[in-house]
């Protein structure tokens, strides 16, 4: 295992404890909020409970993905471990977010013309507790979100739920003070609309990794030019760069050199250039100009 892979493994394990604590908090409060939503008749509270259910499932998948990737690393035929499990979990989180947003918007459309009676006292009390739970979970996951796409998915769900709790409080206070019950489905729909763009951005990031699109921060033209400028290199081809999982970019490239060129300094300089572009693991093939047949084995 490379030092970069080992660093990423340690970083993934560091995310486990905050994920476990956040998971327990969310599950316990989710059960309470489901009951409270049914009791008070509030769509805003039910939508927040539904979103917390996806939080719980998303956090559980994030945990499972990290644990599975850690245990399966370089075992059997899985030479890359199960790093992609984190990306699949992030994509699943995005799909869940889309589903919750769609359900909430559908229910809001049904209720907007005839909003039901709502128990505002319990509604606001539960929403305040939910806000506190989400603030704690947000703090727990904020650091890991910048290091792992998988943790970022769980983090985004917690942020959306935090905003949802604020919306529920506003709805409850408004209904209590004015009796304007239609604010409940309006807030419910607003929560759904708030979720959608975040789900879309998370899905885009996960799909870019799964489709092996070159990372956005890597300029392939510049990278190819720098490799071609290495003394002794006459041609650069079959340059491929993709993301394996969060913080691990990998690549392959063929470097053609003069027949008398020593390949060792070429490899050293190429490795340094790739590391400068954030590529953690690379496979480099050095070919003398006299070599024939490389094009016959492509990709």
C-alpha positions in Angstrom: 0.0 0.0 0.0 1.4 3.5 -0.9 1.8 6.2 1.8 -1.0 8.1 0.2 -3.3 5.1 0.4 -2.3 4.5 4.0 -3.0 8.1 4.8 -6.5 7.9 3.2 -7.2 4.7 5.2 -6.3 6.4 8.4 -8.5 9.4 7.4 -11.4 7.1 6.7 -11.1 5.4 10.1 -11.0 8.8 11.7 -14.5 9.4 10.3 -16.0 6.4 12.0 -16.5 7.8 15.5 -18.3 11.0 14.5 -20.4 9.1 12.1 -21.4 6.6 14.8 -22.4 9.4 17.3 -24.3 11.3 14.6 -26.1 8.1 13.5 -27.3 7.3 17.1 -28.5 10.8 17.6 -30.4 10.9 14.3 -32.0 7.5 14.8 -33.2 8.2 18.3 -34.7 11.6 17.3 -36.1 10.2 14.0 -38.3 7.8 15.9 -39.6 10.6 18.2 -40.2 12.9 15.2 -42.1 10.3 13.2 -44.5 9.9 16.2 -44.7 13.7 16.7 -45.5 14.3 13.0 -48.3 11.8 13.1 -49.6 13.2 16.4 -49.6 16.9 15.4 -50.6 16.4 11.8 -47.8 18.7 10.5 -46.5 18.1 7.0 -43.5 20.2 7.8 -42.7 18.0 10.7 -43.4 14.8 8.8 -41.2 16.0 5.9 -38.4 16.7 8.4 -38.9 13.3 10.0 -38.7 11.7 6.5 -35.5 13.5 5.8 -34.1 12.4 9.1 -34.9 8.9 8.1 -32.7 9.3 5.0 -30.1 10.9 7.3 -30.1 7.7 9.4 -29.9 5.5 6.3 -27.3 7.7 4.7 -25.1 7.7 7.8 -25.5 4.0 8.1 -24.4 3.5 4.5 -21.5 5.8 5.0 -20.3 3.8 8.0 -20.8 0.5 6.2 -18.8 1.8 3.2 -15.9 3.0 5.2 -15.7 -0.2 7.3 -16.0 -2.4 4.2 -13.4 -0.5 2.3 -11.0 -0.7 5.3 -11.4 -4.4 5.9 -11.3 -5.4 2.2 -8.3 -3.3 1.2 -6.0 -5.3 -1.0 -7.5 -8.6 0.0 -8.2 -11.5 -2.4 -8.6 -10.2 -6.0 -9.6 -6.7 -4.8 -6.3 -4.9 -5.4 -8.0 -1.5 -4.8 -10.0 -2.8 -1.8 -13.5 -1.5 -1.8 -12.8 2.2 -2.0 -15.5 2.7 -4.6 -18.1 1.6 -1.9 -17.8 5.1 -0.5 -18.8 6.6 -3.8 -21.7 4.2 -4.3 -22.9 5.2 -0.8 -22.7 8.9 -1.8 -24.8 8.2 -4.9 -27.3 6.3 -2.9 -27.6 9.2 -0.5 -28.3 11.5 -3.5 -31.1 9.2 -4.7 -32.7 9.1 -1.3 -32.6 12.9 -1.1 -34.4 13.1 -4.5 -37.0 10.6 -3.2 -37.7 12.5 0.0 -37.9 15.9 -1.8 -40.4 14.4 -4.4 -42.6 12.9 -1.6 -42.7 16.2 0.3 -43.6 18.3 -2.8 -46.3 15.8 -3.7 -47.9 16.0 -0.2 -47.6 19.8 -0.1 -49.5 20.1 -3.4 -52.3 17.9 -1.9 -52.5 19.9 1.3 -52.1 23.5 0.1 -55.8 23.9 -0.7 -57.1 22.3 2.5 -54.4 22.3 5.3 -55.4 20.2 8.4 -55.5 21.4 12.0 -52.1 21.3 13.6 -50.9 21.1 17.3 -48.4 23.9 17.3 -47.1 23.5 20.8 -45.7 19.9 20.4 -44.7 20.8 16.9 -42.4 23.7 17.9 -41.0 21.7 20.9 -40.0 18.8 18.7 -38.6 21.1 16.1 -36.3 22.8 18.7 -35.0 19.5 19.9 -34.5 18.4 16.3 -32.5 21.7 15.6 -30.2 20.9 18.5 -29.6 17.3 17.3 -28.8 18.5 13.8 -26.4 21.2 15.1 -24.5 18.5 17.1 -24.4 16.2 14.0 -23.3 19.1 11.8 -20.4 19.8 14.1 -19.4 16.2 14.2 -19.3 15.8 10.4 -18.0 19.2 9.3 -14.3 18.2 9.3 -14.8 14.9 7.5 -17.0 16.4 4.8 -13.9 18.2 3.3 -12.0 14.9 3.2 -14.5 12.3 1.9 -17.3 12.5 -0.7 -19.1 9.8 1.3 -19.0 11.8 4.5 -20.0 14.9 2.5 -23.2 13.2 1.5 -24.1 12.6 5.1 -23.1 16.1 6.0 -25.2 17.7 3.3 -28.2 15.7 4.5 -27.7 16.9 8.1 -27.4 20.5 6.9 -30.6 20.2 4.9 -32.3 18.7 7.9 -31.0 21.5 10.1 -32.6 24.1 7.8 -35.7 22.0 7.8 -35.9 22.2 11.6 -35.6 25.9 11.4 -38.5 26.0 8.8 -40.7 23.8 11.1 -40.1 26.2 14.0 -41.0 29.2 11.8 -44.2 27.4 10.6 -45.3 26.4 14.1 -44.8 30.0 15.5 -46.6 31.5 12.5 -49.6 29.1 12.9 -49.7 29.7 16.6 -49.7 33.5 16.2 -51.8 33.9 13.1 -53.8 30.7 12.6 -52.6 30.6 9.0 -52.3 26.8 8.6 -51.3 27.0 4.9 -47.8 27.9 6.0 -47.2 24.3 7.1 -47.4 22.8 3.5 -45.6 25.8 2.2 -42.7 25.2 4.6 -42.8 21.5 3.8 -42.5 22.3 0.1 -39.7 24.8 0.7 -37.7 22.0 2.6 -38.2 19.8 -0.5 -37.0 22.5 -2.9 -34.0 23.2 -0.6 -33.0 19.5 -0.8 -33.1 19.1 -4.6 -30.1 21.2 -5.8 -27.9 19.7 -3.1 -28.9 16.2 -4.1 -28.1 17.0 -7.7 -24.6 18.3 -6.9 -23.8 15.3 -4.8 -25.1 12.9 -7.5 -23.0 14.8 -10.1 -19.8 14.4 -8.0 -20.4 10.7 -7.4 -21.2 10.0 -11.1 -18.1 11.8 -12.2 -16.1 9.3 -10.1 -18.0 6.3 -11.2 -17.7 7.2 -14.9 -14.0 7.8 -14.4 -14.1 11.4 -15.6 -10.8 13.2 -15.1 -10.8 15.2 -11.9 -11.7 18.8 -12.3 -8.6 20.1 -10.7 -6.3 18.2 -13.1 -5.5 20.0 -16.4 -4.7 17.1 -18.7 -3.3 19.3 -21.5 -0.9 21.0 -19.0 0.0 17.6 -17.5 0.7 16.1 -20.9 2.9 19.1 -21.9 4.9 18.9 -18.7 5.5 15.2 -19.1 6.6 15.8 -22.7 9.1 18.4 -21.6 11.0 15.9 -19.5 14.5 15.6 -21.1 14.7 12.5 -23.3 10.9 12.1 -23.7 9.9 12.3 -27.4 6.2 11.5 -27.1 3.4 11.2 -24.5 0.4 9.1 -25.2 -2.4 7.0 -23.5 -2.6 9.5 -20.7 -5.6 8.6 -18.4 -6.4 10.2 -15.1 -9.4 9.3 -12.9 -10.6 9.3 -9.3 -10.7 6.1 -7.3 -12.4 7.5 -4.2 -12.2 10.7 -2.2 -8.6 12.1 -2.1 -7.2 9.3 -4.3 -6.6 10.2 -8.0 -4.9 7.6 -10.1 -3.4 7.7 -13.6 -1.6 5.8 -16.4 0.6 7.1 -19.1 3.1 5.9 -21.8 6.3 7.9 -22.2 8.4 7.3 -25.4 12.1 8.1 -25.1 15.2 7.9 -27.2 16.8 4.5 -27.5 19.8 5.5 -25.5 18.0 7.4 -22.7 18.2 6.1 -19.2 14.6 5.5 -18.0 15.3 6.0 -14.3 15.5 9.8 -14.2 12.5 9.9 -16.6 10.5 7.9 -14.2 11.6 10.0 -11.2 10.7 13.3 -12.9 7.4 12.0 -14.2 6.5 10.7 -10.7 7.2 14.1 -9.3 5.1 15.9 -11.9 2.2 13.6 -11.3 2.4 14.1 -7.5 2.3 17.9 -8.1 -1.0 17.4 -9.9 -2.4 15.4 -6.9 -2.2 12.0 -8.5 -1.6 9.5 -5.7 -1.0 6.3 -7.7 0.3 6.0 -11.2 1.4 3.4 -13.7 4.1 4.6 -16.1 5.3 2.8 -19.1 8.5 3.9 -20.7 9.0 2.9 -24.3 12.1 3.4 -26.4 11.5 4.9 -29.9 12.6 1.6 -31.5 9.8 -0.3 -29.8 6.9 -1.4 -32.0 3.4 -2.7 -31.3 2.4 -0.5 -28.4 -0.7 0.7 -30.3 -1.8 -2.9 -30.8 -2.6 -3.1 -27.0 -4.7 0.0 -26.3 -6.2 1.3 -23.1 
